[in-house]
């Protein structure tokens, strides 16, 4: 099969990949975007049905296109899918769906990108923008592997209907954990199991927190390189989830200390039978296709980079990573800022200014 040549191959057609494509085009480059799914919206169509952004629409846009509708509303999953689909349609870039990347290899001063369909592209630069949805994090919890009930990650959760009338534990303290636990509590008896107290933040002096983060510049500050262990972010809530927890539906407890069959043991020694455990415990960068590039990833499969630039392979860039450069690097608006810097670096490397 013939080998195709491209300026830059962008792996992933979600928010980071689409923003990268726009930034690269504006630098005079011709990117080819390879998206594994059947549409250019990344992982958003596969998130749970009721997912709601924790930032208002006015703070959730990619460069070049404001979010649709009321800018003070908190968009839902389908709003984001529609927005990204529209964004992709407006781009002057070669976006190919149904193209899952199998491997990236070094060949001289270029990279060879091979898809699962057998296509091969050679490019001087590669942007890994495939996100993390494909690699859900399942922490080591006492007895979890022996649990005889249902265990699923938030990546596989869609709606509360299958859990009606059940006893459910949701593990996690982030936005998704709290949203899912509060939703499930409407049809089931639910406990939110966390390692510490849930921290909330949304409005200060009548303004959404994102207004202050933007006004002060905190969410643009280059913090990533200084944080070996990034702090956990607070839950951004309009008050409904916090009220649900306050009223005990769901209740909150420390993470269980053991499991025997379908029975869970809590820290106070109480044992009870549980039907399902939902792990809202986050994700890790999903980059198996870089395994052939020596030193690109560490032993845990995490990218070795500085502010999105590979430490070992010139021309390889990462985007959309949590704390890549700032606290919003893996958000819609944050990745939009980061990719501009990445595109400029790649343009200079390829001799385009």
Buried (B, 14 or more C-beta within 10 A) or exposed (E): EEEEEBBBBBBBBBBBBBBBBBBBBBBEBBBBBBBBBEBBBBBBBBBBEBBBBBBBBBBBBBBBBEBEEEBEBBBBBEBBBBBBBEBBEEBEBBBBBEBBBBBBBBEEEBBBBBBEEEBBBBBBBBBBBBBBBBBBBBEEBEBBEEBEBBBBBBBEBEEBEEBEEBBBBBBBBBBBBBBBBBBBBEBBBBBBBBEEEBEBBBBEEEEBBBBBBBEEEEBBBEBBEEEEEEEEBBBBBEEEBBEBBEEEBBBBBEBBBBBEEBBBBBEEEEEBEBBBBBBBBBBBBBBBBBEBBEEBBEEEBEBBBEBBBBEEBBBBBBBBBBBBBBBBBBBBBBBBBBBBBBBBBBBEBBEBE
